[in-house]
């Protein structure tokens, strides 16, 4: 499965590149990622949420890196869902912004795991990556993921539709949500 | 705290809800001193805007006192104790749309951008108390409200103007003004305004301020037309006369140079069979609009003129007079108001006495009586033009 998405961020290429190159930043805006941990100069360990409250983990390495231009990576070893990713950065015509293009490729296995992965991504798998990039834009342009009363939990918003009513949260709800 | 909430179609209810708290670093909490019911709230209550949920706190016109600020709020811009009017579109101030002063198209303020994008092609800004399509933000018909990006939008009021004089800077005064500004008004212009509700009244006053020679109000409620007449505008009651013929008489057969639609998706009357057609289609949700005012504005406008749309539309409409629009070189302009662009200049006009927003207020009620306010406003009872609520 190939997912391709694009956004434009009103920050110089060097800032956007530097933020993404620190792969530990990806979980701040990518909904399915719980943690990316650096294990070496070009290697990382990734943890993602999976269906049925499971999580899946894999190692990855950077395969291609041109500062202020592009980053490529791929899973290594015996990943449950082998995957590769590639992001490239292009100065936007306005002279101040950066176009971010992302391609994620998942090698979805057969059997029960494959079905579960397909269900996880739903009927519109690209929607999740589109939303991820919207949050990347929020983080880089405004400093954090934007929350509302109806969608208070940032990157978990999509899973929560239909949403809670647009009325303030009680302190119990806030405590419960922060912990989850 | 007490807050006015959506409780299903045709029902609002003041309920106890939790007090708001800071969710983002640049939030502020505002203690509401005055809020108002907007014509566009009626579209929500009438059930024509999708993605409303039972319990949603309504209200996007409000002002009050800052009682708490998040750690990320620039103290040079906003502090606890400041008296502020809050613009209805939530805008980050950092994206390309905000940089271009297209505040109501802010690219970051709507956490439900993915849903809005499905409906509109591209997402729109978050709006207080205006469905989950525009973010699911609790609104200001309440005692307290959380205001995101509080160091961007809110306008500080440092003079002793009353709430009533400045409250409408939050929406309807800038909306009316933008409707007139989009008309590129020339000194000889005749400007016709469909809808003599509060936004229409402010569009009329703004058109005159911008130099229009004649401003014509079109409505069917005698008390609303009287209000326009008392403000010095010409009036047409569309239930008594044929609008097109009357406009031709008033303009030497040319038609108005500029036309403003301050009605939107729930227009009434017009030609009976077309109204019935729209009513049925809207009732079965195969059309979201009853665009009678827009159709008539396009057909009435002189060739080469501008039709400016500030009435709210939410989805799709039928029988758009594309032939008149194209063949007669009409320009169609529109937008949810970019309120932040107009607040400071319009505050000056209020201070100078060139605009008097208080002239539309007919009812002031306690917040607790919000349901009665909605009823009076919707059914045009008791001469209701604009309801201000006091928490």
Interface residues (C-beta under 8 A of the other chain):
Chain A: X8 X10 X94 X97 X127 X130 X131 X134 X137 X138 X141 X142 X143 X144 X145 X146 X147 X148 X149 X150 X151 X152 X154 X157 X158 X161 X162 X163 X164 X165 X166 X167 X168 X169 X170 X171 X173 X174
Chain B: X3 X5 X17 X18 X19 X20 X21 X23 X24 X25 X26 X53 X54 X55 X56 X57 X72 X92 X94 X95 X96 X99 X107 X108 X109 X110 X111 X112 X113 X114 X115 X117 X123 X126 X129 X132 X135 X136 X137 X138 X139 X144 X146 X148 X149
